[in-house]
Amino acid sequence: MVSCRRAALAALGYAATLLPAVDAARILVSNSLDTCSTASGFTASLFNVKYDADTGFADISMTATSTISGKVIFYVTVAAYGYPIIDNRAVDPCTVEELKGMCPMQVGKPPQDFRLDIGKSAPIPGIAFSIPDLDATAKVRVMLGDDEVACLEANISNQKTVDTIGVKWATAVIAFLALISSAVLNSLGHANAASHVAANSLSLFGYFQSQAMIGLTAVKLPPIVRAWTQDFQWTMGIIRLGFMQDIFTWYQRSTGGTPSTILDSIRTYSVQVQKRGLDLAGRDMLPEKMAALARRGNIKTGSGTYLVYGIQRVAFRSKIESTNLFMTTITWFCVLVLFTSLVVAAYKGILELLAKKGTVKGDRFLEFRNGWITVLKGIVFRLTLLGFPLVTVFCLWEFTQADSAAEVVLAVFFLVATITTLAFGTWKVITIARRSVSHHSNPAYILFADPNVINKWGFLYIQFRASSHYFIAPLLAYTFIKALFVAVAQKSGITQAIAFILLEAFALIGASVIRPWMDKPTNTFNIMICVVNFINAICLLIYTNVFDAPALVVGIFGVILFVLNAAFSLVLLLMVIVSTAFAVFRKNPDSRYQYMGDDRASFMKSNTQLDKSNQLDDLAAVARGDNKSRMFDSEEFEPKPHSHVLGSLNNQSQRSFGRHSPSPSVSGRPSPSLDPNGPTRNARQQNSSSPWQRGAGYDN
């Protein structure tokens, strides 16, 4: 009775002594009291404490039960970031005025709400009130003679966090503005600049999703890491709107499911965040009546409180019931695709209206206006690529949750549709590239010559060198396997951490050895991301305590992960902002970027590379085969020559362009080398009369 209240209070009171004031609010709070021993004579299903250092009072609200009777001694330990501030200090309740109600301790239930005067003169270190996401705990061992009859532990927070709405909005706006800018640049004909901006923005978005996946693992993360990774959960579709949650709850009930009610229960039950050392596999030993709740909310029978971890931890922090999480993520993915499709259609309509009124020249945006359906398909495919991690994680996770039969069917549909779409696109790209090599000794020829091909399938390969077009396949496999471990290994954080280490190591080695991206700066950009992801995986393994490292080491590595990723994210954001700004506001954005070594620019319709004369426009159209809007990914990938244009070519050029000369040669010389840095290519660059001729295999 009085026992619980004083024990909890002692923990908080001494915990409060560890903490600094940077602003006016000097407050410490604890929202849960957990047992730290298998057999405890004290349990609390609800425990809320708020200590105000300016008034010296701690307001306590709890629902607890004590089965201890007799004279007890408290041993208090307070630690911050694993470093002991108070180490096993003995407190006799008989000698402390506020604790005399516990001398001796009695069986019963203590008062639910009361105030304790701790005092304003407690020696509190400065950083305690200022550092965000304070990693501090207070532990109280209750000794009855030589026997430990109870062990209580409380996490302490100063209500300051790096999980802020400003970070979420800033990262989201910058990422999507970069993607939109690349689309606009491409529609203006600046394909080179558009491909660079798109590649960097896609890599940035992927890095943000990697941060979010760390937060979704079942590993016990330090508070600052939990908060930091929460900033990027929007990339996984975890965005809360109240009316949407009401709809999802109704839908689940109407399809035979049972919604979880953790958020509705927080007034009567505490919610614990998974702590180190807990055996999650033991969940299956819970009573049958609690099995469903354990699967969704993980009731811990020892103290009667809810325990959340991994994906459910992220849902709880986002104020989303775990049974609504799957529908939330899938719905936002669908909203994004639908909204983008409507914007593209509206853009097309506005351009047509302006062209009809003469505000825009009739030949402006002509390629987009004529092939906007193909462009829209490519955009939807690109959004599918962006949404692949979230669809994979939450569809696979739904199979383990089975919130309702209808939701399982939706999970099957979205997972199969997404994987099939991306697998088919990957197969298509590889097939087109092989046919291009077979006919032209250059994979870039067909991949970049036809705007229909590049607009529809370019999202899969435009960020890579033409010779590394296949790299999208291992990249998709890497994403799928990573998502698989996040979704189905929620009972074992160690398994997830080891899988992350192996996957990030393979990703780093592959990126460093193959260097598949389009140019050196883009390769450097992505290799840096791989390095940081690998370091994050190492930190994740340390958080599992598999090495039995001191708690201080875990706390230090939590700060390291935050500082490293916060600084690196800032650098990436600045790089994307600067490159996007240069591309958007520069008169000729293509000139800022070096032309690709795979000759893609020779086949792409770029105002900076093609002569404005009608003759060269016609010749370029023949080389690309777009005079009939013919796609190269049909049965025959080879463009057919047109006599009215080819008549202006010399006989030697006509022979090299002919259908039966897949590997053109000039004056008995072999076709250009596939090596973009080889001497043949350098000679070709110097002697070719126009860029499109270099790509098609002409030498003068």
GUDO-559320 format. One line per 5 residues: their letters; for each residue x, y, z of C-alpha. Coordinates in nm, 3 decimals, always signed. Layout:
A	X Y Z; ...
***
This chain:
MVSCR	+0.000 +0.000 +0.000; +0.196 +0.294 +0.125; +0.478 +0.068 +0.022; +0.419 +0.105 -0.346; +0.371 +0.470 -0.343
RAALA	+0.687 +0.535 -0.147; +0.891 +0.285 -0.344; +0.793 +0.441 -0.668; +0.842 +0.783 -0.526; +1.182 +0.700 -0.390
ALGYA	+1.283 +0.586 -0.736; +1.162 +0.905 -0.895; +1.281 +1.131 -0.622; +1.637 +1.013 -0.637; +1.619 +0.991 -1.013
ATLLP	+1.530 +1.352 -1.023; +1.860 +1.437 -0.863; +2.041 +1.347 -1.174; +1.922 +1.609 -1.380; +1.988 +2.092 -1.572
AVDAA	+1.776 +2.360 -1.682; +1.811 +2.519 -2.014; +1.461 +2.659 -2.049; +1.192 +2.760 -1.801; +1.037 +2.413 -1.777
RILVS	+1.248 +2.196 -1.549; +1.033 +1.885 -1.536; +1.102 +1.514 -1.508; +0.836 +1.253 -1.578; +0.793 +0.879 -1.565
NSLDT	+0.491 +0.703 -1.714; +0.552 +0.343 -1.619; +0.682 +0.135 -1.333; +0.805 -0.211 -1.424; +0.919 -0.506 -1.219
CSTAS	+1.280 -0.611 -1.263; +1.261 -0.951 -1.094; +1.068 -1.266 -1.169; +0.894 -1.271 -0.832; +0.791 -0.934 -0.697
GFTAS	+0.569 -0.847 -0.403; +0.483 -0.516 -0.566; +0.312 -0.459 -0.902; +0.176 -0.145 -1.068; -0.051 -0.150 -1.372
LFNVK	-0.054 +0.231 -1.386; +0.221 +0.467 -1.274; +0.258 +0.834 -1.366; +0.496 +1.075 -1.193; +0.568 +1.438 -1.272
YDADT	+0.843 +1.616 -1.081; +0.873 +1.994 -1.109; +1.218 +2.111 -1.000; +1.095 +2.470 -0.958; +0.830 +2.375 -0.698
GFADI	+1.003 +2.069 -0.555; +0.685 +1.859 -0.566; +0.624 +1.526 -0.737; +0.265 +1.446 -0.835; +0.205 +1.072 -0.841
SMTAT	-0.084 +0.873 -0.986; -0.082 +0.494 -0.980; -0.274 +0.172 -0.949; -0.065 -0.082 -0.756; -0.077 -0.374 -0.518
STISG	+0.165 -0.474 -0.240; +0.189 -0.820 -0.083; +0.484 -0.728 +0.138; +0.456 -0.711 +0.514; +0.740 -0.620 +0.751
KVIFY	+1.032 -0.383 +0.799; +1.207 -0.324 +0.467; +1.511 -0.136 +0.335; +1.524 +0.026 -0.009; +1.837 +0.014 -0.223
VTVAA	+1.822 +0.285 -0.487; +2.022 +0.301 -0.811; +1.993 +0.585 -1.063; +2.178 +0.576 -1.393; +2.202 +0.807 -1.692
YGYPI	+2.324 +0.660 -2.021; +2.435 +0.356 -1.824; +2.651 +0.563 -1.592; +2.550 +0.522 -1.224; +2.466 +0.854 -1.061
IDNRA	+2.344 +0.687 -0.743; +2.475 +0.337 -0.693; +2.282 +0.103 -0.464; +2.220 +0.363 -0.190; +2.036 +0.226 +0.116
VDPCT	+1.725 +0.414 +0.229; +1.547 +0.325 +0.553; +1.184 +0.440 +0.529; +1.172 +0.469 +0.908; +1.426 +0.755 +0.898
VEELK	+1.259 +0.956 +0.619; +0.959 +1.161 +0.721; +0.773 +1.119 +0.392; +0.829 +0.742 +0.393; +0.725 +0.664 +0.752
GMCPM	+0.398 +0.522 +0.622; +0.605 +0.232 +0.498; +0.755 +0.156 +0.837; +0.662 -0.122 +0.858; +0.537 -0.214 +0.510
QVGKP	+0.181 -0.351 +0.494; -0.023 -0.560 +0.254; -0.280 -0.366 +0.051; -0.329 -0.098 -0.211; -0.178 +0.246 -0.170
PQDFR	-0.358 +0.575 -0.245; -0.399 +0.632 -0.619; -0.316 +1.004 -0.628; -0.087 +1.194 -0.393; +0.188 +1.455 -0.384
LDIGK	+0.534 +1.416 -0.238; +0.758 +1.702 -0.131; +1.104 +1.620 -0.265; +1.239 +1.972 -0.233; +1.391 +2.227 -0.470
SAPIP	+1.746 +2.194 -0.341; +1.816 +1.852 -0.489; +2.160 +1.852 -0.660; +2.048 +1.801 -1.020; +2.307 +1.803 -1.300
GIAFS	+2.239 +2.056 -1.572; +2.208 +1.825 -1.870; +1.917 +1.634 -1.719; +1.661 +1.903 -1.805; +1.809 +2.001 -2.140
IPDLD	+1.943 +1.703 -2.334; +1.670 +1.555 -2.556; +1.544 +1.200 -2.506; +1.718 +1.152 -2.177; +1.825 +0.792 -2.124
ATAKV	+1.787 +0.765 -1.747; +1.642 +0.496 -1.521; +1.577 +0.457 -1.152; +1.576 +0.114 -0.988; +1.459 +0.033 -0.636
RVMLG	+1.529 -0.304 -0.473; +1.310 -0.378 -0.172; +1.488 -0.599 +0.085; +1.310 -0.778 +0.368; +1.600 -0.893 +0.580
DDEVA	+1.835 -1.075 +0.343; +1.561 -1.150 +0.089; +1.476 -0.934 -0.211; +1.096 -0.916 -0.212; +1.048 -0.663 -0.490
CLEAN	+1.240 -0.486 -0.765; +1.098 -0.179 -0.937; +1.232 +0.017 -1.232; +1.116 +0.342 -1.391; +1.234 +0.524 -1.702
ISNQK	+1.280 +0.899 -1.664; +1.219 +1.162 -1.929; +1.253 +1.541 -1.940; +0.987 +1.571 -2.215; +1.240 +1.702 -2.466
TVDTI	+1.284 +1.501 -2.782; +1.431 +1.505 -3.131; +1.106 +1.350 -3.255; +0.962 +1.677 -3.385; +0.706 +1.768 -3.647
GVKWA	+0.950 +2.021 -3.795; +1.204 +1.754 -3.891; +0.930 +1.542 -4.048; +0.797 +1.827 -4.261; +1.141 +1.954 -4.362
TAVIA	+1.264 +1.614 -4.481; +0.936 +1.535 -4.658; +0.913 +1.869 -4.839; +1.275 +1.861 -4.958; +1.255 +1.501 -5.078
FLALI	+0.931 +1.549 -5.272; +1.032 +1.888 -5.415; +1.346 +1.726 -5.554; +1.139 +1.449 -5.715; +0.893 +1.701 -5.860
SSAVL	+1.179 +1.918 -5.988; +1.329 +1.624 -6.174; +0.994 +1.559 -6.343; +0.959 +1.924 -6.446; +1.316 +1.939 -6.578
NSLGH	+1.255 +1.627 -6.783; +0.938 +1.775 -6.935; +1.140 +2.085 -7.030; +1.389 +1.868 -7.220; +1.676 +1.886 -6.969
ANAAS	+1.709 +1.510 -6.942; +2.068 +1.512 -6.813; +1.993 +1.744 -6.520; +1.664 +1.566 -6.451; +1.832 +1.225 -6.426
HVAAN	+2.091 +1.357 -6.176; +1.831 +1.526 -5.955; +1.609 +1.216 -5.969; +1.897 +0.983 -5.881; +1.999 +1.190 -5.578
SLSLF	+1.642 +1.236 -5.453; +1.570 +0.862 -5.486; +1.887 +0.779 -5.292; +1.795 +1.034 -5.025; +1.445 +0.887 -4.991
GYFQS	+1.593 +0.537 -4.967; +1.828 +0.650 -4.690; +1.535 +0.794 -4.496; +1.353 +0.462 -4.530; +1.661 +0.282 -4.397
QAMIG	+1.645 +0.505 -4.089; +1.278 +0.421 -4.046; +1.348 +0.046 -4.072; +1.592 +0.068 -3.780; +1.310 +0.204 -3.569
LTAVK	+1.082 -0.082 -3.680; +1.318 -0.354 -3.553; +1.250 -0.539 -3.228; +1.587 -0.430 -3.084; +1.573 -0.233 -2.761
LPPIV	+1.682 +0.107 -2.889; +1.817 +0.392 -2.675; +1.554 +0.667 -2.634; +1.732 +0.913 -2.863; +1.755 +0.651 -3.140
RAWTQ	+1.386 +0.565 -3.103; +1.297 +0.932 -3.131; +1.531 +0.999 -3.424; +1.407 +0.706 -3.632; +1.050 +0.813 -3.558
DFQWT	+1.117 +1.130 -3.759; +1.138 +0.920 -4.076; +0.841 +0.688 -4.030; +0.642 +0.904 -4.270; +0.849 +0.747 -4.550
MGIIR	+0.687 +0.416 -4.454; +0.336 +0.561 -4.468; +0.300 +0.589 -4.089; +0.103 +0.914 -4.077; -0.189 +0.961 -3.839
LGFMQ	-0.518 +1.132 -3.921; -0.795 +1.087 -3.668; -1.083 +1.029 -3.909; -0.879 +0.771 -4.100; -0.815 +0.575 -3.782
DIFTW	-1.188 +0.570 -3.708; -1.256 +0.434 -4.057; -0.990 +0.163 -4.025; -1.124 +0.053 -3.687; -1.476 +0.030 -3.832
YQRST	-1.348 -0.161 -4.135; -1.163 -0.411 -3.921; -1.466 -0.476 -3.701; -1.693 -0.509 -4.004; -1.462 -0.769 -4.160
GGTPS	-1.444 -0.989 -3.851; -1.136 -0.846 -3.680; -1.080 -0.735 -3.321; -0.914 -0.392 -3.293; -0.653 -0.337 -3.024
TILDS	-0.727 -0.075 -2.758; -0.386 +0.016 -2.618; -0.434 +0.389 -2.673; -0.774 +0.374 -2.505; -0.625 +0.186 -2.208
IRTYS	-0.338 +0.419 -2.121; -0.551 +0.587 -1.852; -0.577 +0.262 -1.663; -0.269 +0.068 -1.777; +0.093 +0.168 -1.823
VQVQK	+0.263 +0.100 -2.154; +0.619 -0.027 -2.130; +0.872 +0.007 -2.408; +1.066 -0.317 -2.453; +1.367 -0.329 -2.226
RGLDL	+1.696 -0.509 -2.264; +1.707 -0.870 -2.158; +1.336 -0.947 -2.210; +1.268 -1.285 -2.371; +1.004 -1.204 -2.631
AGRDM	+0.969 -1.568 -2.726; +0.806 -1.619 -2.387; +0.495 -1.443 -2.512; +0.357 -1.773 -2.629; +0.345 -1.888 -2.264
LPEKM	+0.076 -1.631 -2.177; -0.272 -1.748 -2.082; -0.497 -1.827 -2.377; -0.732 -1.539 -2.298; -0.446 -1.294 -2.337
AALAR	-0.300 -1.443 -2.654; -0.476 -1.202 -2.889; -0.380 -0.902 -2.678; -0.024 -1.026 -2.650; -0.003 -1.053 -3.026
RGNIK	-0.121 -0.694 -3.070; -0.037 -0.516 -2.747; +0.186 -0.767 -2.572; +0.043 -0.768 -2.222; +0.315 -0.862 -1.976
TGSGT	+0.144 -1.069 -1.708; +0.417 -1.010 -1.448; +0.316 -0.650 -1.382; -0.013 -0.629 -1.569; +0.113 -0.366 -1.811
YLVYG	+0.130 -0.351 -2.188; +0.467 -0.402 -2.351; +0.530 -0.265 -2.700; +0.835 -0.327 -2.916; +0.943 -0.307 -3.278
IQRVA	+0.664 -0.222 -3.521; +0.411 -0.192 -3.237; +0.642 +0.050 -3.058; +0.645 +0.277 -3.363; +0.266 +0.253 -3.391
FRSKI	+0.224 +0.347 -3.023; +0.457 +0.646 -3.055; +0.261 +0.755 -3.363; -0.066 +0.726 -3.166; -0.191 +0.456 -3.403
ESTNL	-0.343 +0.131 -3.283; -0.122 -0.154 -3.401; -0.421 -0.323 -3.567; -0.471 -0.012 -3.782; -0.109 +0.017 -3.890
FMTTI	-0.132 -0.199 -4.203; -0.435 -0.013 -4.337; -0.273 +0.321 -4.255; +0.042 +0.254 -4.457; -0.134 +0.097 -4.756
TWFCV	-0.393 +0.375 -4.768; -0.130 +0.648 -4.774; +0.052 +0.464 -5.052; -0.269 +0.455 -5.257; -0.340 +0.822 -5.179
LVLFT	+0.007 +0.918 -5.304; -0.039 +0.728 -5.631; -0.389 +0.868 -5.688; -0.294 +1.225 -5.602; +0.011 +1.216 -5.830
SLVVA	-0.196 +1.076 -6.117; -0.450 +1.356 -6.079; -0.172 +1.617 -6.073; -0.017 +1.480 -6.393; -0.357 +1.474 -6.565
AYKGI	-0.425 +1.832 -6.451; -0.080 +1.939 -6.574; -0.156 +1.791 -6.915; -0.492 +1.969 -6.928; -0.342 +2.305 -6.830
LELLA	-0.070 +2.276 -7.096; -0.327 +2.198 -7.363; -0.539 +2.494 -7.256; -0.241 +2.731 -7.259; -0.129 +2.601 -7.598
KKGTV	-0.479 +2.654 -7.740; -0.485 +3.012 -7.611; -0.136 +3.076 -7.747; +0.015 +3.146 -7.406; +0.252 +2.854 -7.462
KGDRF	+0.406 +2.784 -7.801; +0.254 +2.491 -7.982; +0.578 +2.293 -7.981; +0.649 +2.347 -7.612; +0.614 +2.035 -7.395
LEFRN	+0.507 +1.857 -7.712; +0.669 +1.528 -7.615; +0.489 +1.525 -7.281; +0.156 +1.633 -7.429; +0.166 +1.360 -7.691
GWITV	+0.291 +1.083 -7.464; +0.158 +1.185 -7.126; -0.007 +0.848 -7.070; +0.331 +0.677 -7.101; +0.486 +0.939 -6.872
LKGIV	+0.208 +0.878 -6.618; +0.275 +0.504 -6.626; +0.643 +0.570 -6.561; +0.557 +0.798 -6.267; +0.326 +0.536 -6.116
FRLTL	+0.598 +0.275 -6.158; +0.846 +0.507 -5.986; +0.606 +0.557 -5.695; +0.575 +0.178 -5.679; +0.952 +0.161 -5.643
LGFPL	+0.943 +0.423 -5.366; +0.665 +0.236 -5.189; +0.822 -0.108 -5.227; +0.983 -0.110 -4.876; +0.664 -0.008 -4.695
VTVFC	+0.441 -0.243 -4.895; +0.677 -0.535 -4.835; +0.726 -0.471 -4.463; +0.362 -0.421 -4.370; +0.209 -0.679 -4.602
LWEFT	+0.444 -0.946 -4.466; +0.381 -0.823 -4.112; +0.006 -0.844 -4.167; +0.046 -1.215 -4.238; +0.178 -1.255 -3.882
QADSA	-0.098 -1.041 -3.732; -0.407 -1.146 -3.934; -0.605 -0.843 -3.812; -0.898 -0.956 -4.027; -0.956 -1.185 -4.324
AEVVL	-1.017 -0.890 -4.557; -0.691 -0.723 -4.455; -0.496 -1.041 -4.520; -0.648 -1.054 -4.871; -0.545 -0.691 -4.926
AVFFL	-0.194 -0.773 -4.807; -0.168 -1.059 -5.055; -0.296 -0.839 -5.339; -0.062 -0.545 -5.276; +0.243 -0.763 -5.213
VATIT	+0.193 -0.975 -5.524; +0.104 -0.675 -5.742; +0.407 -0.472 -5.630; +0.657 -0.755 -5.662; +0.515 -0.863 -5.999
TLAFG	+0.524 -0.508 -6.137; +0.883 -0.443 -6.034; +1.001 -0.791 -6.134; +0.841 -0.754 -6.477; +0.994 -0.409 -6.520
TWKVI	+1.337 -0.540 -6.422; +1.307 -0.830 -6.666; +1.196 -0.587 -6.937; +1.493 -0.357 -6.883; +1.742 -0.644 -6.891
TIARR	+1.579 -0.785 -7.205; +1.589 -0.451 -7.385; +1.952 -0.394 -7.285; +2.055 -0.738 -7.410; +1.883 -0.680 -7.742
SVSHH	+2.058 -0.344 -7.768; +2.396 -0.506 -7.708; +2.317 -0.774 -7.962; +2.219 -0.525 -8.234; +2.438 -0.224 -8.152
SNPAY	+2.715 -0.341 -7.918; +2.590 -0.080 -7.671; +2.318 -0.125 -7.406; +2.251 +0.249 -7.398; +2.129 +0.263 -7.757
ILFAD	+1.779 +0.123 -7.708; +1.752 +0.207 -7.337; +1.785 +0.580 -7.404; +1.685 +0.628 -7.768; +1.308 +0.591 -7.748
PNVIN	+1.129 +0.835 -7.514; +0.853 +0.576 -7.467; +1.103 +0.329 -7.325; +1.276 +0.576 -7.097; +0.951 +0.736 -6.978
KWGFL	+0.799 +0.401 -6.890; +1.093 +0.196 -6.762; +1.362 +0.458 -6.703; +1.287 +0.477 -6.330; +1.457 +0.137 -6.295
YIQFR	+1.785 +0.215 -6.469; +1.833 +0.586 -6.541; +2.031 +0.635 -6.218; +2.280 +0.366 -6.324; +2.536 +0.339 -6.601
ASSHY	+2.392 +0.167 -6.904; +2.633 -0.122 -6.855; +2.503 -0.159 -6.495; +2.134 -0.148 -6.585; +2.093 -0.486 -6.413
FIAPL	+2.184 -0.341 -6.072; +1.819 -0.271 -5.999; +1.771 -0.649 -5.956; +2.012 -0.692 -5.660; +1.888 -0.361 -5.518
LAYTF	+1.528 -0.488 -5.514; +1.642 -0.820 -5.366; +1.832 -0.633 -5.092; +1.521 -0.428 -5.009; +1.293 -0.732 -5.003
IKALF	+1.519 -0.940 -4.776; +1.566 -0.647 -4.539; +1.191 -0.590 -4.521; +1.136 -0.963 -4.470; +1.353 -0.970 -4.157
VAVAQ	+1.190 -0.654 -4.022; +0.842 -0.799 -4.068; +0.869 -1.163 -3.963; +1.154 -1.159 -3.708; +0.982 -0.931 -3.456
KSGIT	+1.045 -1.181 -3.176; +1.422 -1.172 -3.217; +1.605 -0.842 -3.233; +1.939 -1.025 -3.249; +1.833 -1.203 -3.568
QAIAF	+1.731 -0.873 -3.722; +2.057 -0.702 -3.620; +2.274 -0.980 -3.766; +2.070 -0.978 -4.088; +2.114 -0.600 -4.115
ILLEA	+2.492 -0.633 -4.068; +2.521 -0.890 -4.349; +2.289 -0.704 -4.587; +2.457 -0.367 -4.535; +2.801 -0.525 -4.573
FALIG	+2.702 -0.681 -4.906; +2.546 -0.352 -5.017; +2.861 -0.157 -4.929; +3.092 -0.406 -5.102; +2.873 -0.418 -5.412
ASVIR	+2.844 -0.040 -5.436; +3.217 +0.012 -5.381; +3.333 -0.255 -5.627; +3.079 -0.223 -5.908; +3.010 +0.152 -5.871
PWMDK	+2.697 +0.120 -6.083; +2.561 +0.473 -6.063; +2.579 +0.713 -6.353; +2.889 +0.915 -6.261; +3.151 +0.963 -5.993
PTNTF	+2.959 +1.218 -5.777; +2.648 +0.999 -5.776; +2.854 +0.692 -5.689; +3.018 +0.882 -5.404; +2.676 +0.999 -5.283
NIMIC	+2.542 +0.643 -5.267; +2.857 +0.481 -5.128; +2.849 +0.732 -4.842; +2.492 +0.622 -4.770; +2.602 +0.257 -4.771
VVNFI	+2.883 +0.334 -4.526; +2.648 +0.509 -4.282; +2.391 +0.229 -4.312; +2.662 -0.025 -4.228; +2.769 +0.174 -3.921
NAICL	+2.404 +0.193 -3.815; +2.379 -0.187 -3.844; +2.683 -0.225 -3.616; +2.521 +0.006 -3.362; +2.200 -0.197 -3.387
LIYTN	+2.390 -0.514 -3.298; +2.548 -0.340 -2.998; +2.202 -0.235 -2.875; +2.100 -0.602 -2.857; +2.360 -0.647 -2.581
VFDAP	+2.478 -0.966 -2.749; +2.832 -0.870 -2.643; +2.720 -0.802 -2.285; +2.869 -0.454 -2.308; +2.832 -0.212 -2.014
ALVVG	+2.518 -0.001 -2.023; +2.731 +0.309 -2.063; +2.865 +0.173 -2.395; +2.511 +0.122 -2.524; +2.420 +0.476 -2.421
IFGVI	+2.728 +0.620 -2.594; +2.654 +0.434 -2.916; +2.299 +0.566 -2.904; +2.431 +0.921 -2.904; +2.683 +0.830 -3.176
LFVLN	+2.411 +0.698 -3.407; +2.203 +1.011 -3.358; +2.489 +1.258 -3.409; +2.625 +1.069 -3.711; +2.292 +1.040 -3.888
AAFSL	+2.173 +1.390 -3.798; +2.491 +1.541 -3.944; +2.487 +1.311 -4.247; +2.119 +1.382 -4.315; +2.189 +1.752 -4.304
VLLLM	+2.475 +1.712 -4.554; +2.260 +1.505 -4.790; +1.971 +1.750 -4.767; +2.200 +2.044 -4.844; +2.350 +1.858 -5.139
VIVST	+2.006 +1.780 -5.279; +1.885 +2.137 -5.220; +2.187 +2.289 -5.392; +2.181 +2.053 -5.691; +1.805 +2.099 -5.733
AFAVF	+1.830 +2.478 -5.706; +2.108 +2.491 -5.967; +1.908 +2.268 -6.198; +1.585 +2.466 -6.162; +1.719 +2.822 -6.174
RKNPD	+2.006 +2.778 -6.416; +1.940 +2.879 -6.776; +2.103 +2.567 -6.912; +2.094 +2.310 -6.626; +2.235 +2.028 -6.841
SRYQY	+2.566 +2.212 -6.877; +2.632 +2.177 -6.504; +2.669 +1.800 -6.535; +2.932 +1.606 -6.722; +2.791 +1.395 -7.003
MGDDR	+2.759 +1.029 -6.917; +3.029 +0.789 -7.031; +2.766 +0.544 -7.158; +2.665 +0.777 -7.447; +2.310 +0.812 -7.316
ASFMK	+2.311 +1.181 -7.401; +2.375 +1.091 -7.765; +2.036 +0.924 -7.782; +1.828 +1.146 -7.558; +1.654 +1.448 -7.698
SNTQL	+1.838 +1.729 -7.523; +1.837 +2.095 -7.628; +2.196 +2.133 -7.517; +2.330 +1.855 -7.737; +2.128 +1.847 -8.060
DKSNQ	+2.160 +2.099 -8.342; +1.846 +2.304 -8.391; +1.838 +2.255 -8.769; +1.554 +2.053 -8.912; +1.792 +1.812 -9.079
LDDLA	+1.963 +1.711 -8.756; +1.627 +1.690 -8.582; +1.514 +1.449 -8.853; +1.833 +1.249 -8.829; +1.797 +1.230 -8.450
AVARG	+1.438 +1.115 -8.491; +1.554 +0.837 -8.722; +1.829 +0.732 -8.482; +1.576 +0.715 -8.201; +1.299 +0.573 -8.417
DNKSR	+1.039 +0.803 -8.260; +0.896 +0.937 -8.586; +0.621 +0.683 -8.551; +0.623 +0.682 -8.168; +0.748 +0.326 -8.197
MFDSE	+0.862 +0.155 -7.879; +1.183 -0.040 -7.881; +1.054 -0.283 -7.623; +0.820 -0.447 -7.872; +0.896 -0.768 -8.057
EFEPK	+1.149 -0.593 -8.281; +1.376 -0.349 -8.106; +1.547 -0.226 -8.422; +1.444 +0.111 -8.574; +1.376 +0.104 -8.946
PHSHV	+1.562 +0.346 -9.176; +1.370 +0.616 -9.361; +1.482 +0.687 -9.715; +1.388 +1.054 -9.725; +1.628 +1.125 -9.440
LGSLN	+1.894 +0.868 -9.510; +1.933 +1.001 -9.862; +2.137 +1.284 -9.720; +2.381 +1.043 -9.562; +2.684 +0.908 -9.743
NQSQR	+2.678 +0.548 -9.861; +2.917 +0.438 -9.593; +2.690 +0.572 -9.317; +2.390 +0.405 -9.477; +2.568 +0.070 -9.472
SFGRH	+2.661 +0.109 -9.106; +2.304 +0.195 -9.016; +2.155 -0.096 -9.207; +1.953 -0.365 -9.039; +2.203 -0.639 -9.118
SPSPS	+2.497 -0.459 -8.955; +2.429 -0.486 -8.584; +2.787 -0.393 -8.501; +2.859 -0.099 -8.733; +3.212 -0.028 -8.848
VSGRP	+3.361 +0.257 -9.045; +3.651 +0.228 -9.291; +3.723 -0.122 -9.173; +3.761 -0.016 -8.811; +3.584 -0.216 -8.539
SPSLD	+3.275 -0.084 -8.366; +3.326 +0.147 -8.068; +3.442 -0.017 -7.747; +3.192 -0.071 -7.471; +3.443 +0.070 -7.226
PNGPT	+3.333 +0.434 -7.176; +3.686 +0.532 -7.084; +3.865 +0.344 -7.362; +4.076 +0.506 -7.635; +3.823 +0.421 -7.908
RNARQ	+3.561 +0.628 -7.732; +3.799 +0.924 -7.693; +3.882 +0.919 -8.062; +3.515 +0.894 -8.147; +3.435 +1.198 -7.930
QNSSS	+3.694 +1.405 -8.111; +3.600 +1.303 -8.467; +3.221 +1.270 -8.459; +3.037 +1.554 -8.626; +2.735 +1.539 -8.393
PWQRG	+2.653 +1.378 -8.061; +2.376 +1.154 -8.192; +2.612 +1.007 -8.450; +2.857 +0.909 -8.177; +2.590 +0.712 -7.997
AGYDN	+2.462 +0.542 -8.310; +2.810 +0.423 -8.401; +2.916 +0.669 -8.673; +3.275 +0.785 -8.705; +3.404 +1.036 -8.959
***
